[in-house]
Amino acid sequence: MFYTWEIQVRFLKPVAPGMKLVVEAEFGQAERAYYTASGKLMDENGAMIFARARGKYVLIPDSESREVLTYLDDEIET
């Protein structure tokens, strides 16, 4: 589990309501203090890209991960 350190999203084209979309994400590399990842939002054929994103993520220690998961479980139930 990761904290988002930095995220950048570039919206390239509008998406029509009801469109079928596909998200493709790729793990980047492990840097000294963070990990990188990128992704894109496409039509179902992958022919048209509507948005691109990239970010930096910091690993959450196991003890904090458990707290976050407990919090999320409680939020989903309410």
C-alpha positions in Angstrom: 0.0 0.0 0.0 1.3 3.5 -0.9 0.7 7.1 -0.1 0.4 9.4 -3.1 3.3 11.8 -2.9 2.7 13.6 -6.2 0.3 13.0 -9.1 -0.1 14.7 -12.4 -3.0 14.2 -14.7 -3.3 15.6 -18.2 -6.9 15.6 -19.6 -6.5 15.4 -23.4 -10.1 14.9 -24.7 -13.6 14.9 -23.2 -15.3 11.6 -22.4 -19.0 11.2 -23.4 -21.3 9.8 -20.8 -21.8 6.0 -21.2 -18.6 5.4 -23.1 -16.8 2.2 -22.4 -13.3 3.0 -21.3 -10.1 1.1 -20.4 -7.4 2.1 -17.9 -3.9 0.9 -18.5 -1.4 1.4 -15.6 2.3 0.6 -15.5 4.6 0.4 -12.5 7.7 2.6 -13.2 10.8 2.2 -11.1 11.8 2.3 -7.5 13.8 5.4 -6.6 15.5 6.0 -3.3 12.6 7.5 -1.5 9.6 6.6 -3.7 8.1 4.5 -6.5 6.8 5.8 -9.8 3.9 4.7 -11.9 2.0 6.0 -15.0 -1.3 5.3 -16.7 -3.7 6.3 -19.4 -7.5 6.3 -20.0 -8.5 5.0 -23.4 -11.5 4.0 -25.4 -12.2 0.3 -25.4 -10.1 -0.3 -28.5 -7.1 1.6 -27.2 -7.2 3.9 -30.2 -8.0 7.1 -28.5 -6.4 8.4 -25.3 -8.5 10.7 -23.1 -6.1 11.2 -20.2 -2.5 10.4 -19.1 -1.3 10.4 -15.5 2.0 9.8 -13.7 2.9 9.9 -10.0 5.3 9.3 -7.2 4.2 7.0 -4.3 5.7 6.3 -0.9 5.4 2.9 0.6 3.2 2.8 3.8 4.8 0.8 6.7 2.9 -2.4 7.6 1.7 -1.0 10.9 0.2 2.0 9.2 -1.3 -0.1 6.4 -3.3 -2.1 8.9 -4.7 1.1 10.3 -5.6 2.4 6.9 -7.3 -0.8 5.9 -9.3 -0.9 9.1 -10.4 2.7 8.5 -11.4 2.0 4.9 -13.4 -1.1 6.0 -15.3 1.0 8.6 -16.0 3.7 6.0 -17.4 1.1 3.5 -19.7 -0.4 6.0 -21.3 3.0 6.9 
